[in-house]
Amino acid sequence: MVGQGLGRRECVCKSFEYRQADDEGTRYRSDRLFLIVRPNSLDLRRLGLVVSRRVGNAVERNKVKRWIRETFRNDKQRFPDHCDLVVIVRGGWSFQGFADLRDELLSMARGGKILAKRAGRPRRRR
């Protein structure tokens, strides 16, 4: 489906949903990204994005968000089912382009199987 974006149902939109993901989700970290995975009771995967202002100006931040949405839209099957996925991009990122970001995000997902096994366990608080 060329030209089809993410539907409203496929987005983590509300601030309490981000807080729930942060409190109850499992975190995965790469050099430039954090991925928080939290099981949901819905029959679909949802994506939430957090891009720090330290990433760059509005043009840069929006470009990164478009790239992440496009990766999620094209490769949904590689992410775990029935989960909220929150991608956090921290400042100082230096992706060479769309392919670099896509490869890093998909390598974090690892086909969705490993994440799906661990997604039910909340992270430990200290």
C-alpha positions as CSV (number, residue, x, y, z in Angstrom):
1,M,0.0,0.0,0.0
2,V,2.0,2.9,-1.2
3,G,1.2,6.2,0.4
4,Q,-0.6,4.7,3.4
5,G,0.7,6.0,6.7
6,L,0.1,4.6,10.1
7,G,-3.5,4.7,11.3
8,R,-4.5,6.4,14.5
9,R,-5.0,3.0,16.1
10,E,-1.4,2.1,15.4
11,C,0.1,5.0,17.4
12,V,0.8,5.4,21.1
13,C,-0.7,8.8,21.5
14,K,-1.6,9.6,25.1
15,S,0.9,10.6,27.7
16,F,-0.3,8.0,30.2
17,E,0.4,5.3,27.5
18,Y,4.0,6.5,27.3
19,R,4.2,6.4,31.1
20,Q,2.8,2.9,31.3
21,A,5.4,1.8,28.7
22,D,8.2,3.4,30.6
23,D,7.0,1.8,33.9
24,E,6.0,-1.6,32.8
25,G,7.9,-2.2,29.5
26,T,11.2,-4.0,28.8
27,R,14.0,-1.8,27.5
28,Y,16.4,-2.6,24.8
29,R,19.4,-0.3,24.0
30,S,21.6,0.2,21.1
31,D,24.2,2.9,20.6
32,R,21.7,5.5,19.3
33,L,18.3,4.1,20.2
34,F,16.2,2.9,23.0
35,L,13.3,0.5,22.4
36,I,10.7,0.0,25.1
37,V,8.3,-3.0,24.5
38,R,5.1,-3.3,26.6
39,P,2.4,-5.9,25.9
40,N,-1.0,-4.5,25.2
41,S,-4.5,-6.0,25.2
42,L,-5.2,-4.9,21.6
43,D,-4.9,-7.1,18.5
44,L,-2.2,-4.9,16.9
45,R,1.2,-3.4,17.3
46,R,1.4,0.3,18.2
47,L,4.3,2.7,17.7
48,G,5.3,5.6,19.9
49,L,8.2,8.0,19.1
50,V,10.3,10.3,21.3
51,V,13.0,12.3,19.6
52,S,15.1,14.6,21.8
53,R,15.6,18.2,20.8
54,R,19.3,17.5,21.0
55,V,19.0,15.4,17.8
56,G,18.8,18.6,15.8
57,N,16.3,21.2,14.5
58,A,12.7,20.4,13.7
59,V,13.6,19.3,10.1
60,E,16.1,16.7,11.4
61,R,13.8,15.4,14.1
62,N,10.9,15.1,11.7
63,K,13.1,13.3,9.2
64,V,14.1,10.7,11.8
65,K,10.5,10.2,12.8
66,R,9.5,9.7,9.2
67,W,12.2,7.1,8.8
68,I,11.2,5.2,11.9
69,R,7.5,5.2,10.9
70,E,8.4,4.0,7.4
71,T,10.5,1.1,8.9
72,F,7.6,0.2,11.2
73,R,5.1,0.4,8.4
74,N,7.1,-1.8,6.0
75,D,8.4,-4.3,8.5
76,K,5.6,-4.8,11.0
77,Q,5.9,-8.5,10.9
78,R,9.4,-8.2,12.4
79,F,8.1,-6.6,15.6
80,P,6.2,-8.5,18.3
81,D,2.4,-8.8,18.1
82,H,0.1,-7.3,20.7
83,C,2.8,-4.8,22.0
84,D,3.3,-1.1,22.3
85,L,6.8,-0.2,20.9
86,V,8.2,3.2,22.0
87,V,11.4,4.2,20.2
88,I,13.5,6.9,21.9
89,V,16.2,8.7,19.8
90,R,18.7,10.4,22.0
91,G,20.8,13.5,21.1
92,G,24.0,13.1,19.3
93,W,22.7,10.5,16.8
94,S,24.6,10.2,13.6
95,F,22.8,7.9,11.2
96,Q,24.3,7.8,7.7
97,G,20.8,7.6,6.2
98,F,17.5,5.8,6.2
99,A,19.2,2.4,5.6
100,D,21.5,2.8,8.6
101,L,18.5,3.7,10.9
102,R,16.4,0.8,9.5
103,D,19.2,-1.7,10.0
104,E,19.7,-0.7,13.6
105,L,16.0,-0.7,14.5
106,L,15.5,-4.1,12.8
107,S,18.5,-5.6,14.5
108,M,17.1,-4.5,17.8
109,A,13.8,-6.3,16.9
110,R,15.7,-9.5,16.0
111,G,12.7,-10.8,14.0
112,G,10.4,-10.1,16.9
113,K,10.8,-13.5,18.5
114,I,13.2,-12.7,21.2
115,L,11.4,-9.5,22.2
116,A,8.0,-11.3,22.3
117,K,9.4,-13.8,24.8
118,R,10.7,-11.1,27.1
119,A,8.0,-8.4,26.6
120,G,5.8,-9.7,29.4
121,R,8.5,-9.2,32.1
122,P,8.6,-5.7,33.7
123,R,11.9,-4.1,34.2
124,R,13.3,-4.1,37.7
125,R,13.4,-0.9,39.7
126,R,16.3,0.0,42.0
